[in-house]
Each structure stands twice: as structure tokens, then as C-alpha cells.
Amino acid sequence: MAAALGPAAAADALAAALRGGLDPEGCPPRSAIGVPGDGELLLMPAASGAYAGVKIAGVAPGNPARGLPRITGSYLLLDGPTLCPLALLDGAALTSLRTPAVSALALRHLAPAGRPLRLVLFGSGPQAYGHLEAVRAERELAGVVVVARNREGAERLVAHARTLRLPARTGTPQDVADADLVVCCTTAREPLFDGRLVRPGALVVAVGSHEPTARETDTALVRRAAVYVESRAAALREAGDLLVPEAEGAIGPGHITGTLADLVAGRAPGGGERGCPQLFKSVGMAWEDLAVAVALYEAARSVSSAT
């Protein structure tokens, strides 16, 4: 079903949900329990309008070594009034579409305008591929630099980018100094680069963690940046990129500049209006899964009725 919707259309669905009055601040928090082998079992329910749904997702850090995906699970989409099941979606595929779509919606409002973007992409897993596709769907790219712990994985992603006719190479964390857009989609628990290197006006998107003690960006960047999140409540529960600097006394809860809903509604300034880096920190939320699952379901129904 995921093939019925690209990242730009998924981002449109997220924006439409926000314009329709959905309030991310009221979204139920995810439930998480630990499982053997340092894994996590996540439960993410949401309801809005004519639909409800729940994602049951497993995060198994040891799976890649077994040749299995790190994220597993299913999404059950329900009719809102009756709660009768409508569709069962692959949870990992939904996450691989939803997360880049959230990032794409943020970069529509926050990325530097008026020129092709120089992208530095941290990571070489499914989210890295998904984010490359999502960024390409939104903006022209001047080039791509891939930074990853797995050298072979980085080279495969570079080769993939070149098949898309993009100038691409592997690089180092220092390459953020020349970037217009930095996308972090890793399992890192410590900062990936020196935030002092990021230029004013550049956008950093960090999506890799929803744990309050894990982060991909450092305190130097967070202190300098205009910070945007999906939801203040969710970020202050789960975003280690912000919670660690707050614990250090470097920032306070009021450091958050705005949310996705603020950007979509025009209540917060975009990237071109600020002389500092922009940071969008995503933890992933159940309302996003629901909005994208509904869009997938309705797209598939439309195709089915037309044939």
C-alpha cells in the first residue's frame, strides 16, 4: 500500500491534518516496555475525525546483525465511529514513509530558499534512503554528502544517489560547515558533529531518537538554533537533543521557537527570517502515523474504485 503514496503527498496529508484542527499537543504519549535483548515494544494510538488507529512497533537493536529490520510491527486502521477494522498496514513501511514526510513538511518552511541545497546526510539505513527521496521531492539538491559509521553502507547510499543523477560522495562530520541542510537519521546516542560549525540559516533535521538521554545534536547547536518540534509536550518528554542541554542548564523549556502546527498555520517565522541555524527535532508521534495511514487507505480505495 505504501507505493500508493510518495513522501510529498504524505507531507501534504500531515499538513492537511494540522489545518483541519488536529492538535498534536493532545496526542496520547507512546507506551513503551522493555523486552529481552535491549529491545522495546511501542504502542502508539491516535484518533481524529472519521478514523482511529494504533501502531504496535518493535525496536530490536540486534536485528540488523540477524539480517532483519531494526523496526518491526503493524498498524491497525479503524473506522472512527464504529472502531471496526479497515486495514492492516506494515508498521515498518509506514514508519519509513511517515518520518521522512514529517521532515519534508518541516523543510518546506525552514530550509534556505532560492537555491539548490547542499545536503549532508548522517546514516545509511532505511530512513536515510527515505529522507533522500523526501528531500529530493521538495527541493533541488546541489550535492549529497553521506556520513555513516558503516563505510560500505555509506558507499551504497552514495551509489544510489548517483543513480538519481545527484553529485554524491562520502564525507566526515566536518562537512556540516558547508551544508544548507543536515539530516540526522541514526541510532547515535551522542552528538554526531560540532554544532558550532553549522552556518546561520542552515537547517538541521534530527529524527533518530525518541529517548530522553539519546541525542544526535550537541548543546552548542541547540543553544544557537531556533528550535522547532512536532509538539512541545512530546519534545519535553522524549527529545534528548533538547532535554540533555536543559539538564546541563544551557537552555530552558521556553527555548522552543515553534511547532509544525505553528509553521503550517503561519504563526511562527520560517527559516529565511532568522540569522541563526534552524533545528527541527522529531520524536515521531501517533497522530502522524494516523494521518499517513488514512492517506494511504484513501489512495488505495480511490485506485480500487477506479478499476
N, C-alpha and C positions, 0 to 999 in steps of 0.2 A: 504493500500500500504506500510505502514511503516514496516510491518512484513517481507517484501522482502529484507530488508537491516538491518544489525546489526551495532553497533557503530564502530567496527573496519573497516568494509567496507565503512562506511560513512567517517571515518577519511582518508581512502585511497583516496576517491573521493576529499576531500579537498586538500590533498597533490598533487594529480594529477592536479587539477585546478591551483595550485600555480606553479607547474613545467611547466605547459603549458603556462605560461606567464601572467596569471591574476595578476593584480596589485591592491591589496586591498586599496592602498593609493588613487586610483582614484574612489573608490566605492562611489556612492551617499550617503550623510548622510540621516539618517532616518528623516521623518517628524513626528511630534507629536503634538497632540492637546488635551487639557484637556476636559473631559466630566463630567457630573454631578456625584457626589459620589466619587470624588477624583480619577477617572479613567483616562486612557489615551488611545487614538486611534492612532496607529502607522501605517505608510505607508513606506514600505521598497522595493524599486525597484532595479533591477540589470539586466545587460545584458552582456553576454560573449559568444563568439563563435556562435554556432548554436542555442542558446536558450536565452530567456529573461524571466523574471518573476517578480511578485510583491506579497509581503505578506501584508495583511491587518490584523493587530493584535490588539485585545483589552486587556488592562491590567486593571482588575477590582478588587481592593483590598478587596472589600466586598463580593466577590463571594464565597469564601470558607465557610463563615458562612451561605450561602444560599444552600450549597451542590453543588455548581457549580465550575468549574475550574477557577483559577485566570486569566489564559491566554486563550483567545479565538481567533477565526479568521480563515482565509482561505488563501491558496497560489494558485495563478493562474500561471501555467507554460505555456509559449508561444513559438511557433516557432520563432526563431530569425529573419530570413529574411522577413517573411510574417506577423509576430505578430498574427498569428491565434492561438487560444487557443488549448492546447494539453491535459491538465489535471488540475483538481481542487483537491488540497490536503487539508487535515485538518491542519490548521495552528498551533494549539497547539501540535499536534502529531509531526509535522515537527520540531518545536522548541525543543520538548523533545528529539528528536534524534540528531538534529544539535548541540545543545550546548554541550552535553557530547562528541560528536565526535570531536569538536574543542579542548576540554580539553584533549582528548585522544591523539590527534596529538601533542599537546604541551608536554605531559608527555613522549611520545616516545623519545623526545630529551633532556628533562630536569630532569626527575626523577632519583634518585640514581640507579646505575646499580649493577648487580651482586648478588642481594639478594632479597628475598621476602619483600614486602613493608608493613610497619605498617601504616595503613590509619586512619586518623581522619576525619570524615565527619560531617560537620555542615549543619543541615537541615533535614527535614523528608518528604518533598513533592515530587512531580514527578521528579524534577531534581535530588534530592538525590538518588532516585532509579535508574534513568538513568545513573548517574555518577558511582554508584557502579557497574552497568553492564559494563560500558565502561572501568573502571579501571581493572576489572577482565579480560576483553578481551585482555588487553595489558600486564598485569603483574601479577605474582603470589602474593597473599596477605598473610602476616603472621597473620593479625588480623585487625578487624574493630572496631573503637570506634565511636559511634554516639552521637553527641551533638546537642540538639534541645530544643527550648522553650516548645514545645508540648511534654510532657512526654509520653503520650500514643502513639503519632506518632513515637517518638524515639524508643519505645519498639517494635512497629510493624516492623520498619525497621530492628532492631536487630534480631527479629524473622525471618524475610525474609532472612537476611544474613546467619543465621544459617541453613536455608533450603538449602543454597548453599554450606554447609559444611565449612563455614568460622567461625573461632573464633570471637565472636562479643559480645559487651556489650555497655551499655550507659556510658557516661562519662561527663567530665567537660572541660571547656576551657583550663585548665592546662595540659590536656593530649597532647597538641601540643608539649610539651617538648620532648616526646619520639617518635614523628611521623617522618616517612620518607616522607609522602605525606599528606598534609592537603587540603581538598576540601571544599570550602565555596559556598553553593548554597542556600542562604536565602534571605529574604526580609529586612534584617537588614539595618539600616541607620547609625549605629555607629559600631566601631570595635568589633569583636567577641572575641578577645583574645589578650594577651600581646605579641607583636611581638618580644620582647627580649627573649622569651622562645624558639623560633624556632631555631633548630640546623643548623650550617653550612652544606650545601649540601642538606638539605631538600627542597622539592618543595611545595609551596603554590599555589593553583589554586583558583581564586576568580571570580565567574560568576554571582553573584546575582543582580548586578545593572548596569544600563546604565545612571544613573543620576549623574551630576557633584557634587552634595552635599551629596550623599549617599556613604558609603563605608563599607566593611567588614573587612578590614585590617587596622592596625594603622600606624602612621608615623614612629614609631621605626622600624617596619619591612621593610617598603618601603625604609627607609634610608640605612638599612643594605644590602638590597637584590639586586641581579642582576634582573632587571625588563624586562619582555618580554610582548608584546602586539600583537593583530591582525594587527593593523595599528597605526602608530604614530598619524596620523591626527584624527582618531576616538577616540583614547585614550585621546588626548589633548582636545577633545570636551566634552567627556562623562564620563571618568573614574574618579569618585570621589575618588577612592583609591589613585590616583596619584594627582589629582587636589587639594584636600584638603591639603596634605603635601606641594604642591607647593605654595599654598596661604599662608601657615604658614612660608614660606621661608626655609623649610627644604631641598627641592630638587629643581632642575630646569628642564626644558623640556629635556635637554640632559641626564637626569638620565636614560632614557630608553636604555637598553642594545641592544635589537634587537626585531625583529618581527617574526611571524610564517614563513613568506616567507624567512627571513634570516636563520632560523633554517632548513627549508626544503632544501634550497639551499646550506647549509654548510657555510654560510657567518658569522655566529655567533657561539660562543662556546656553547656547551651543558653543562648540569648540572655538569658532572663529572670533568669539567675543572676549577671550581671556588670554592674557600674556603669560600663561604657565602651562605645564603639561596637564593633560586630561587623563584621569584614571577611571575606567569603568570596571567595577568588581562585581562579578556574577557568582552566586552560590547555587543557582538552579532552583526553581520554585514550581510547586504543583500546578498553579494557575497557567503557567507556560505550557506544561505538558498537556493540560486540558485544551487550551486554545489551539495548539498544533494538532492534537488528535482529532478535534472536531473538524478542523480544516481538511485533514486527510480523509476523514469519513465522508464529509460532504462532497469532496472532489471525486472520491471513488463512486459515490452514489450518482453523481452527475454523469460520469462516464458510463456507468451501468445503464442508466435510463436512456442515454443517447444511442445505445447499441441495440 
